[in-house]
Amino acid sequence: MITNTGKNIIGKYLLGQAPAYASYIAIGCGPTPLDTNDVPEDASEKKYLDFEMFRVPISSRGFVNENGIDKIVLTAELPTEERYEISEIGLYSAGSNPSAGVYDSKTIFAFTATESWQYATSAATTAIEPYPEALDGGSGNIILTADPVFKTNADNTIFFNPSRASRYERCRFLNNIILIRGDQADLTISSESDETLDHFVIENDSNHIRLTGANIDLSRNSPKDKLKLAFSLVNRDGNSASIPETIRILVEFSSPDGTQYARFEGELNQGSSGNLANSEGEYNTLADFQENRYFVISKELQDLYKTENFSWEVATIVKIYACVITDESGEVNVPSNNYYIALDALRLENTQTVNPLYGLTGYAVVKNENQETVIKSPNTSNYVEFRFSIGVS
């Protein structure tokens, strides 16, 4: 679908006022793929992908007649080395927004080995152990390790079990994920004072993962620019039909002594079906954990919970807390060890730097018979095409 921004830029291109209307294809992983009979939501007002992974320059352009319909075909080559799972595609007039400069949209964390995340408890901070082998030992569908935090690959064979694949437990951005067991933190909701009303409280004995020496300067970004966290919910026993009540995730950007911080707080509750994000990238707190386990939570920078006089210059430590809450065994609001949160990526989306010659000009969600993501395997050569029909109305 051509967006309203795209129509505007194409008009300027035809008048010679814009250098291009489609120079790059953007690849994303945010939404749930569609069935062939599904009618996609109206994307005319869409400004950016739900969760963009990368962009590639368009290498060829042409025409094709498909089932009697003339279409413009734009083709680009995908990166060779990395692994991606694709669920959305967009067209951009340029590779980046030249007006935004270094404060443009970007991936902040992808939870790769080079980022040196560690597991932190009240007793010690230790390295996070990798588990590249099959998590179920090659048979069954149960995660055998009981480690509270570990690293593995998104293409681990356990995630291709039909029960897990059908509810999208597999992460999509690159091939590196960190899993946090659902009982590693106890995040409650404060109601003791107006100052902390509706914000998370990190209860005693809550563990987290942390990254030191981080260099994250968002001070020049607009308060309405957004942070997006992509992750999935994973059952320890993939054969179990159990679903939790609530997921809570807290990403804290803090000073070394912890006295200054900005907190990204995300909560999802069992209660509805469908994609979380709308055309503006906002999300509601309801999700159907039975049907979909891959999520993108979006927060404007101005909605982060900050200490007084917080400055991004002091934020050199990043901590991530996660808990999965159930009412198992009649106990309400208890963090459960029957689930893991699999962290995929954290992204900054610059939504406020306006450039009349730059923007998302076309958008589509992946559609196929089985509602599957399109997997781009590592160390393979692949091409992607974006087609849209042309006509007079």
QUITAMO-V198831 format. One record per residue. SS is DSSP state (2 for helix, 1 for strand, 0 for the rest). PSI is psi in degrees with one decimal (999 if undefined). Layout:
BEGIN
ss={SS,SS}
psi={PSI,PSI}
END
This chain:
BEGIN
ss={0,1,0,2,2,2,2,2,2,2,2,2,2,2,0,0,0,0,0,0,0,0,0,1,1,1,1,1,0,0,0,0,0,1,1,0,0,0,0,0,0,0,0,0,0,0,0,0,0,0,0,1,1,1,1,1,1,1,1,1,1,1,1,1,1,1,0,0,1,1,1,1,1,1,1,1,1,0,0,0,0,0,0,1,1,1,0,1,1,1,1,1,0,0,0,0,0,0,0,0,2,2,2,0,0,1,1,1,1,0,0,0,2,2,2,0,0,1,1,1,0,0,0,0,1,1,1,0,0,1,0,0,0,0,0,0,0,0,0,0,0,1,0,0,0,0,0,0,1,1,1,1,1,0,0,0,2,2,2,2,0,2,2,2,2,0,0,0,0,0,0,0,1,0,0,1,1,1,1,1,1,0,0,0,0,0,1,1,1,0,0,0,0,0,0,0,0,0,0,1,1,1,0,0,0,0,0,1,1,1,1,1,0,0,0,0,0,0,0,0,0,0,0,0,0,1,1,1,1,1,1,1,1,1,1,0,1,0,0,0,0,0,0,0,0,1,1,1,1,1,1,1,1,1,0,0,0,0,0,0,1,1,1,1,1,1,1,1,1,1,0,0,0,0,0,0,1,0,0,0,0,0,1,0,0,1,1,0,0,0,0,0,0,1,1,1,1,1,1,1,2,2,2,0,1,1,0,0,0,0,0,2,2,2,0,0,1,1,1,1,1,1,1,1,1,1,0,2,2,2,0,0,0,1,1,0,0,0,1,1,1,1,1,1,1,1,1,1,1,0,0,0,0,0,0,0,0,0,0,1,1,1,1,1,1,0,1,1,0,0,0,0,0,1,1,1,0,0,0,0,0,0,1,1,1,1,1,1,1,0,0,0,0}
psi={135.8,129.9,168.0,-37.2,-40.7,-42.3,-40.1,-45.2,-37.9,-40.1,-43.3,-34.5,-42.2,-28.1,-0.7,16.6,-5.3,139.9,-25.3,155.9,-21.0,99.5,-25.2,147.2,126.7,137.6,129.8,172.1,10.9,-56.0,167.5,132.4,156.7,153.6,157.3,-25.8,-4.6,144.4,118.3,152.0,153.7,120.3,16.5,-29.0,4.2,137.1,-19.9,165.2,159.4,-43.2,98.8,137.5,-44.4,171.2,148.9,142.8,142.1,126.9,-21.2,152.6,145.8,-175.6,151.1,145.3,112.6,112.7,41.2,5.2,125.8,131.6,146.5,133.9,123.7,129.1,142.4,153.4,132.7,154.1,145.4,-45.2,-43.4,168.2,137.8,150.4,122.4,132.9,-2.2,152.4,140.9,159.8,137.5,149.0,-15.4,167.5,-24.7,171.7,106.9,-21.2,-21.0,-27.7,-134.8,-6.9,17.9,173.4,145.6,161.1,126.1,-50.5,140.9,6.9,42.9,170.7,-29.3,-13.3,-12.2,48.1,147.5,158.1,125.2,128.0,179.6,-19.5,-35.0,164.8,122.5,164.1,151.8,121.6,137.9,147.0,81.8,-20.2,169.4,126.3,-21.6,13.1,12.0,-3.2,156.2,-164.4,34.2,131.7,116.1,-34.2,142.3,10.5,138.8,-29.5,135.6,164.6,145.3,-174.9,146.9,-24.6,21.9,138.8,-26.4,-29.3,-7.4,-0.2,134.9,-37.8,-32.4,-41.9,-36.8,-22.7,14.2,51.2,-18.0,135.8,162.7,-23.3,111.9,-160.6,15.2,129.3,152.8,128.2,131.8,123.1,145.6,-9.7,14.3,-16.5,154.1,100.0,114.3,168.2,125.4,141.5,23.3,-27.9,162.1,-32.0,-37.0,11.7,132.1,18.8,157.8,145.2,126.4,106.7,162.4,149.9,18.7,130.1,165.1,171.2,151.5,153.2,123.5,157.4,22.8,146.5,87.3,105.0,102.3,17.2,-26.2,-3.3,155.3,145.7,-19.0,-4.0,160.0,145.9,136.8,128.4,122.4,132.1,170.9,159.1,130.2,125.0,136.6,-42.4,105.2,-16.4,-11.8,141.4,5.9,146.4,146.2,175.7,-41.2,144.3,133.5,132.1,135.5,123.5,117.0,124.8,112.6,163.1,162.9,-34.1,-2.1,5.9,-23.1,133.9,159.5,130.0,126.1,115.3,122.7,134.7,136.2,139.5,141.6,129.7,-18.2,172.2,170.0,175.4,147.3,-41.6,143.1,-169.1,-19.8,4.0,6.5,165.7,153.9,172.5,7.2,141.0,155.4,97.1,-17.0,-35.0,-30.8,130.7,4.4,128.8,153.9,117.8,131.7,135.7,134.8,149.0,-33.2,-14.5,-1.5,144.3,112.6,150.8,161.3,135.5,26.9,139.5,136.2,-20.5,-27.6,-6.2,84.3,-2.3,135.2,128.6,140.6,120.6,143.5,140.7,148.9,119.2,134.7,176.7,36.2,146.9,28.5,-2.4,126.0,143.2,44.0,123.1,135.4,142.5,11.3,1.7,159.9,150.1,122.1,111.7,129.0,-54.6,157.4,131.5,144.9,129.8,111.1,108.7,-6.2,-12.1,105.8,132.7,116.4,-13.9,7.1,141.7,176.5,113.7,-20.5,154.5,143.9,146.2,139.9,134.8,128.2,177.0,-35.5,10.2,47.4,148.4,158.9,118.3,123.9,107.0,154.2,149.7,41.6,152.8,127.5,155.5,153.6,140.3,140.6,121.0,137.9,144.5,155.0,148.4,178.7,132.0,999}
END
